[in-house]
Amino acid sequence: MKEIKAFEEAKATGANFKESGINSTMYWAYERSKEAGNDTIDFSEVIWDYDIEPIVKACRAYGIDHITISSTFSGLIATLAEFEKQGCRIDGLTKVKTSFTDWQTGEKQILPAILVSI
């Protein structure tokens, strides 16, 4: 996965996300995705309405051309519609790894996810 230097520096220095201009929802998706070994940033938790525009802006600023959403929260359709309003495109389904290990296989769990092009 592409390293985001601003995120890595904030983590190393313990900087305040808000003061550093970092969206915390995107930061934690980035961290969880790295831990799971995904190639893309996967949003496995709720994405709040007020997070969408900053997430899209950050993706564009950091050269991230797609993300995935594996969360199944109840407002997902409205969230996807808002991503489209921001100029993103829903490009179907893919699969992502979770940060959890499947006890039967010893491998990271695999979940379906929605592919969103930025």
N, C-alpha and C positions, 0 to 999 in steps of 0.2 A: 504494500500500500504506500502511496505517496506520503512522504513525511511533510508535515506542516510545521515549519520552523517556529512560527509565532506560538503555536501550541506547546511545542517542546520547550521553548524558552520560558513560557509562563509556568510550566510544570516544574522546571529546574529551579526557578527563582521564587516560586510560591506567589507569583503575582496575582492580584485580584483580577478575575475575568472581566468584570464590568469596566474597571479602570483601564484594562488593556484592550478593550473593544472586542473581546472574544465572547461569542454566544456559548453559554454553558451547555445547552442541549447538544450543540454540534460538537463541542469539546468532548463530552462524555461519550457520544456516539463514536467519535474518532478513537478514543482510548479503548473502548470495548471492542471495536473492530480490529484494532491492532492486536489486542490480547487473543482474539478468536482466530487471527490469521487470515482475515478477509482481504481481498484486493481493493475493495471499495468501502467507503464509510456507510455503515448500516445503522439505521435508526430502529432500535429494538424496543424503545420506550415511546411514550406519548410525545408528539410534537405539538406544542401549543401554537395557537394562531399567531401570536406575536413573535414566534421564533422563525416563521417561514421566510419572511423577507431577509432577515439577517443571515440565515443559512444560505439562501440563494446567492446573496451578495458575497459572502465569504467563499463559497464554492467558486464563483467566477473570479474572485481576486486571487485565489490560490491555485487556479487552473484545474479544478476538479470538474470533469465533464459529466459525471453521473454518480448517483448515490442509490442506495437501496433502502427500502422500508420493510422490515419484517414484523413490526408491531401490528397487533390486531385490535388496537383501541377503538372504541365505539365511534369516534369522530373522524375515522380515517378517510371516508369519502369526501367530506368537506375539506380536509387537509389536502388531499390530492387535487381537488378543484382549485384550491388556493395556490398550489405549486404551479398549476397550469396558468393561472392568472399572472404569475410571475415570469411566464415565458418558458416554463419547463414542459417536458413531454413525458407522458407515461408510456414506457416501451415494453410492457408485458411483464412476465414473471421470470424469476431466476431463483437461484438457491444461495444461501449464505450459511456460514458456520456461526454457531453461538459460542459464547465463552464457557459453556458447560460441556462436560465430557459425558458421553453416553456410557453408562456403567456396563452395558452389555458388550459394546464393541471397543471401548477404550478410546474412541475417537471423538472429536468435537461433534456435537449434535448439528444436524443440517435442517434448516427450515426454509420454506418458500418465502420469497420476498418480492416486492414490487420494484422494478427497475425504473428509475426516474432520470431522464437526461436533462441536464442543466442547460 
